[in-house]
């Protein structure tokens, strides 16, 4: 198994794995004990379980799965990672091994797998987009189309798949969208208002037309988001922005089958909300050896 993004330092946000583990286990046991496991598994039975890939993909979220099992075990067993986030896996690849009371392993199973399969799905889909534009110099980025409480984890999974992150929160940078333009009275007015209020904040402007692109460049935008533009419009927008040192990002209606064609228009970034809001889970399962 080799990493799809060896140039990226895959550091999981401090404390997030434990936080997600606590939330997941609390939800699973909110109605009381696991009645099925308690009735069918001898309390003293110990065993080993392995998380195994059932499909090709890129794994992400192993620290979360590890934390879920460790929280439930409470020192009564051990968890060992056999892969690293960002690794490519194939059917049969074992990514995690856990030993301890079988009751604990089965109580933690679904929570650990739900988080791991989702984050691995995000990483896997991101890797497909990155591969689609390989060699063009274009960077694939996520958006804020993330689930509440999972934003940091989902954006981490994007990095594990070889992509890059857009802003994490509303205060990280300014992104002037169409509704801001309407409220402010135009692209120039909106951009001027942001630069006056927050002169040191990175300012990106969403544009639907080439006229708006020209206005955004004149107004001092650092990055222009090109929303739902044709290939010809994207090339024309790049021609307007590049001489002024303004970067460009294509967004809206992007699909994998046109990703490379969009990248070849000369844009710097692809903004892909689907990386986090539409990624199918990667199939991984827990195999028990009691």
C-alpha positions in Angstrom: 0.0 0.0 0.0 1.5 3.3 -1.1 0.3 6.8 -0.2 -1.4 8.9 -2.9 -0.1 12.1 -1.3 3.4 11.5 0.1 4.1 15.3 0.0 1.3 16.0 2.5 1.9 15.8 6.3 -1.2 13.9 7.4 -1.7 15.2 10.9 -5.1 14.6 12.4 -6.5 17.6 14.3 -5.7 17.4 18.0 -8.4 15.9 20.1 -10.8 15.4 17.2 -10.5 11.6 17.1 -11.3 11.2 20.7 -14.2 13.7 20.4 -15.7 11.8 17.5 -15.2 8.5 19.4 -17.1 9.8 22.4 -19.9 11.2 20.3 -20.3 8.0 18.4 -20.3 5.6 21.4 -22.7 7.9 23.3 -25.1 7.8 20.4 -24.8 4.0 20.0 -25.5 3.3 23.7 -28.0 6.1 24.3 -30.8 3.6 24.7 -28.9 1.3 27.0 -26.5 -1.6 26.6 -26.0 -3.5 23.3 -28.8 -6.0 24.0 -27.8 -8.3 21.1 -24.2 -8.6 22.0 -24.9 -8.9 25.7 -27.2 -11.8 25.0 -25.1 -13.7 22.5 -21.5 -13.2 23.5 -20.0 -14.7 26.7 -18.7 -11.8 28.8 -15.3 -13.5 29.3 -14.7 -14.2 25.6 -11.7 -12.5 24.1 -10.8 -12.3 20.4 -9.0 -10.5 17.6 -10.8 -8.5 14.9 -9.4 -7.0 11.7 -10.7 -4.1 9.6 -10.4 -5.3 6.0 -10.9 -3.4 2.8 -13.5 -4.9 0.4 -12.8 -2.5 -2.4 -10.0 -0.5 -4.0 -9.6 3.0 -2.6 -7.7 5.4 -0.3 -8.0 5.0 3.4 -8.5 7.9 5.8 -9.8 8.2 9.3 -7.7 5.4 10.9 -7.0 7.5 14.0 -10.8 7.9 14.5 -11.4 4.2 14.2 -8.5 3.5 16.6 -9.9 6.0 19.1 -13.4 4.5 19.0 -12.1 1.0 19.8 -9.6 2.3 22.4 -12.4 4.3 24.1 -14.6 1.3 24.4 -11.8 -1.1 25.4 -10.7 1.2 28.3 -7.4 -0.5 28.6 -8.8 -4.0 28.3 -7.2 -4.6 24.9 -5.1 -3.1 22.2 -5.5 -1.5 18.8 -2.8 -1.6 16.1 -2.8 0.3 12.9 -1.6 -1.7 9.9 -1.9 1.1 7.3 -1.6 4.9 7.3 -4.1 7.5 6.1 -3.4 8.3 2.5 -2.5 4.7 1.7 -4.1 2.9 -1.3 -5.9 -0.3 -0.3 -7.2 -3.2 -2.3 -9.7 -5.9 -1.4 -8.2 -8.0 1.4 -5.9 -5.2 2.7 -5.9 -5.2 6.5 -5.8 -1.7 7.8 -6.4 -2.1 11.6 -6.2 -5.0 14.1 -7.9 -4.9 17.5 -7.7 -7.4 20.4 -9.8 -7.5 23.5 -13.2 -8.6 24.9 -15.4 -9.6 22.0 -18.3 -7.6 23.6 -16.2 -4.4 23.4 -15.2 -5.1 19.8 -18.8 -5.6 18.6 -20.1 -2.6 20.5 -17.5 -0.3 18.9 -17.7 -2.0 15.4 -20.4 0.1 13.7 -19.3 3.5 15.1 -15.7 2.9 14.0 -16.6 1.6 10.6 -19.1 4.4 9.9 -16.5 7.1 10.5 -13.7 5.2 8.7 -15.7 4.2 5.6 -17.1 7.7 5.2 -13.7 9.5 5.5 -12.0 6.9 3.3 -14.8 7.5 0.7 -13.9 11.2 0.8 -10.2 10.4 0.3 -10.9 7.9 -2.4 -13.1 10.3 -4.4 -10.6 13.1 -4.0 -7.8 10.9 -5.3 -9.9 10.2 -8.4 -10.2 14.0 -9.1 -6.5 14.5 -8.4 -5.6 11.7 -10.9 -8.0 13.2 -13.5 -6.1 16.5 -13.6 -2.6 15.0 -13.0 0.1 16.9 -14.9 -1.9 20.1 -15.4 -0.7 21.9 -12.3 -4.3 22.4 -11.2 -5.1 22.0 -7.5 -8.3 20.2 -6.5 -9.9 21.9 -3.5 -12.9 21.2 -1.2 -15.6 23.6 -0.1 -17.5 24.2 3.1 -20.2 21.7 2.0 -19.4 19.5 4.9 -21.5 18.0 7.7 -21.7 19.9 11.0 -19.2 18.5 13.5 -17.3 16.6 10.7 -15.8 19.5 8.8 -12.2 19.1 10.2 -12.3 15.4 9.7 -13.7 15.6 6.1 -11.2 18.2 5.1 -8.5 16.1 6.6 -9.7 13.2 4.4 -9.5 15.5 1.3 -5.8 16.1 2.1 -5.3 12.3 2.6 -6.6 11.9 -1.0 -4.2 14.4 -2.3 -6.5 17.4 -2.5 -6.2 20.8 -0.8 -8.5 22.7 1.6 -10.4 25.9 1.0 -11.3 28.0 4.1 -12.2 26.1 7.2 -14.5 28.8 8.6 -16.2 32.0 7.6 -13.4 34.1 9.3 -10.5 32.5 7.5 -10.9 34.5 4.3 -13.5 36.5 2.4 -15.5 34.8 -0.3 -17.8 37.3 -1.9 -20.7 35.3 -3.4 -23.6 36.3 -5.6 -25.9 37.2 -2.6 -23.2 39.4 -1.2 -22.9 41.1 -4.5 -26.6 41.7 -4.6 -26.7 43.0 -1.1 -23.7 45.4 -1.6 -24.8 46.7 -4.9 -22.3 45.1 -7.2 -18.9 43.3 -7.5 -16.9 46.5 -7.1 -18.9 47.7 -4.1 -18.8 44.4 -2.4 -15.0 44.0 -2.9 -14.3 47.5 -1.8 -16.4 47.0 1.4 -14.5 43.8 2.3 -11.1 45.4 1.6 -12.0 48.4 3.7 -13.3 46.4 6.6 -10.6 43.6 6.5 -7.6 44.9 4.5 -5.4 42.0 5.5 -7.9 39.2 4.7 -7.5 37.1 1.6 -10.3 38.1 -0.7 -12.0 35.8 -3.3 -14.9 36.9 -5.5 -17.4 34.7 -7.2 -18.2 35.8 -10.8 -20.9 34.6 -13.2 -19.9 36.7 -16.2 -16.7 38.0 -17.8 -17.8 41.6 -17.0 -17.9 40.6 -13.3 -14.4 39.1 -13.7 -13.0 42.3 -15.1 -14.7 44.3 -12.3 -13.3 41.9 -9.6 -9.7 42.2 -11.0 -10.0 46.0 -11.1 -11.4 46.1 -7.5 -8.5 44.1 -6.1 -9.6 40.5 -5.8 -6.8 38.1 -5.2 -8.7 35.0 -6.5 -11.7 34.9 -8.7 -14.2 32.0 -8.5 -15.6 31.3 -12.0 -19.1 29.9 -11.5 -20.7 27.7 -14.1 -18.7 29.1 -17.0 -18.2 27.4 -20.4 -14.7 26.4 -21.6 -14.4 29.5 -23.7 -15.5 31.7 -20.9 -13.0 30.0 -18.5 -10.1 30.6 -21.0 -11.2 34.2 -21.4 -11.4 34.7 -17.7 -7.9 33.3 -17.2 -6.7 35.7 -19.9 -8.1 38.6 -18.0 -6.8 37.5 -14.6 -3.4 36.1 -15.2 -1.7 39.4 -16.4 -2.9 41.0 -13.1 -1.6 38.2 -11.0 -5.1 37.1 -10.0 -5.6 33.4 -9.6 -8.7 31.6 -10.9 -10.9 28.8 -9.5 -13.5 26.9 -11.6 -16.7 25.9 -9.8 -20.2 24.7 -10.4 -21.4 21.7 -12.4 -18.0 20.1 -12.4 -17.8 16.3 -13.0 -15.0 13.9 -13.2 -15.5 13.3 -17.0 -14.8 17.0 -17.7 -12.3 17.7 -14.9 -9.3 17.5 -17.2 -10.8 19.7 -19.9 -11.6 22.3 -17.3 -8.1 22.1 -15.9 -6.6 22.6 -19.4 -8.4 26.0 -19.7 -5.6 27.4 -17.5 -7.4 27.8 -14.1 -5.4 27.4 -10.9 -8.0 25.5 -8.9 -11.1 23.3 -9.1 -13.6 23.8 -6.3 -15.4 20.5 -5.9 -18.2 20.4 -3.2 -18.9 16.7 -4.1 -15.6 15.6 -2.4 -17.4 15.9 0.9 -21.1 16.1 0.2 -21.4 13.2 -2.3 -18.6 10.8 -1.7 -19.7 7.2 -1.5 -18.4 5.3 1.5 -15.4 3.0 0.9 -16.4 -0.6 1.7 -14.4 -1.8 4.7 -15.6 -4.5 7.1 -14.7 -6.0 10.5 -13.7 -9.7 10.5 -13.8 -11.3 14.0 -11.5 -14.2 14.9 -12.7 -15.2 18.4 
